[in-house]
Amino acid sequence: MIRHENPDNVLRIARDFPAPPAFVFALWSEPELLRTWWGPEGCRLHTCEIDFRVGGRWRFNMIGETSHWTHGTYHEIVPAERLVFSYDFDDLGVHSVVSVRFAPAGADGTRMAFCQTGFPDANEREGHNGGWNSTFHILGEALLRLHGMGSVWPDLPEKKKDGVARDLEAARQGLDQERTEKT
């Protein structure tokens, strides 16, 4: 049986950004970067915890006129292409799924297609429409600040390595050094 989504329960937003898809995608992947743009105007993230991997959880406390928590789980992560996660806003009874696609647009731009499903009604969807559009306006401003006038794209923060990754890297460097010394 084919399930048809009620249009009252779906929010779709398309936005173009002046940055390559990998760069726009990266702004969703690190707490330090998310803090620069997440939340509608007048709000900021007080708590930003993410475990950016499939099955990893995220949790935000956004502060504006009031404080509220949202949380979810990452379901799909395809770097520079697609991001899917659950979005739970318990205070409003919103338990939804967000899908974000990143596609090249123009010479160095990105077309971001955002879709959120699962709203309880049209009023809740419209409230989130205003919030997300404001948030994406801030994202666009953050991209312009990060880019700078006429500068090249900055390097993204290096991923922090856990102990296992550091040990593996050290072992590889040791093997490389041994091979070099033998030749």
Secondary structure, DSSP 4 states (H G I P E B T S, - for coil): -PPPPPGGGEEEEEEEESS-HHHHHHTTT-HHHHTTT-SSTT-EEEEEEE--STT-EEEEEEESSSEEEEEEEEEEEETTTEEEEEEEEGGGTEEEEEEEEEEEETTTEEEEEEEEE--SSHHHHHHHHHHHHHHHHHHHHHHHHHH-TTPPPPPPPPPPP-HHHHHHHHHHHHHHHHHHHH-
